Amino acid sequence: MFREILYPTDFSENAIKALEYVKKLKEAGTQEILIVHIYDKKKINALWEAQEIIDFGPPNLEEKKVVDKMLSHSYNRLVRLEEDLKKLGFKVEIIVKEGDPPREIAKIAEEEKVSLIVVGEKGESALEQLFLGSTAGKIVRDSPVPVLVVKMQEN
């Protein structure tokens, strides 16, 4: 039924919870997993500017070096995910892109012709959800395929 699924991750607790559901889909016939990590350069730049304000001066490292180091760290985490999923018998592909995560995820889902997206519910504040909408909500609205949103259990 859901032969190839797209699993977007930002390595958050929510994304890790969604990964557990991805693994369970093996029993439902899922064979391929597309692990997607989208980095938003606008958010990176905002963090960069905040550091300059807090430190009252430019940071010690060049922006490009910081971004390269972040991407390298993310890619290493993606490779570990890939290895774990391959051990379970999945065929796995990794995609890393820059852009607006919900928009890029929808675009990749369409291009790769996946049958399902599995995403963790993001824990934005009520104010952020009101004005910006949740990341998961935007993925649901933009997606050309069904989306399974994995909610976090409230304690």
ABEGO torsion letter per residue (X at the ends): XBABBBBBBAGBAAAAAAAAAAAAAAAAGBABBBBBBBBBAAAAAAAAAAAAAAAGEBBABBAAAAAAAAAAAAAAAAAAAAAAAAAAGBBBBBBBBBEBAAAAAAAAAAAAGBABBBBBBBBBBAAAAAAAEBAAAAAAAABABBBBBBBBBBX
